Amino acid sequence: MKSKIQNILGLLLGIIIGSIINMSIVSISGNLIPLPLGVNPDDVNSLRENIHLFESKHYIMPFLAHALGTLSGAFFASKIAVSKKKMYAYIVGLFFLVGGISAAYMIGTPIIPTTIDLVLAYLPMAWIAHRFAQG
């Protein structure tokens, strides 16, 4: 019973830590790469209406947020879990992948940055995180 609780705790902590990393990077990204004039990053409608103003550079920080959030969350889930460590890393990756698909759909991001993000930022990061956690 203790191992199941530890596995679930690892999963929850992985999701929480990954979310904190993701949101921290997103929150500072506008200071590093300013968004186009008039875009409110906290308003989905503003993002959707102004997505055509985004340049390639504007997709760098969201990709890093998604990749590093998933990497850190999956690492902690895999490290804390007692059994099925790889599965817990991938569950975190899937959790964030679903969030990424939802965000891309809501915002209506262009196909190329969306594809790069969805293909490279989630499940590959979960795999890498699991490998790191096994050290």
Buried (B, 14 or more C-beta within 10 A) or exposed (E): EEEEEBBEBBBBBBBEBBBEBBEEBBEEBEEEEEBEEEBEEEEEEBBEBBBEEBEEEBBBBBBBBBBBBBBBBBBBBBBBBBEEBBBBBBBBBBBBBEBBBEBBEEBEBEEEBBEEBBEEBBBBBBBBBBEBBEE
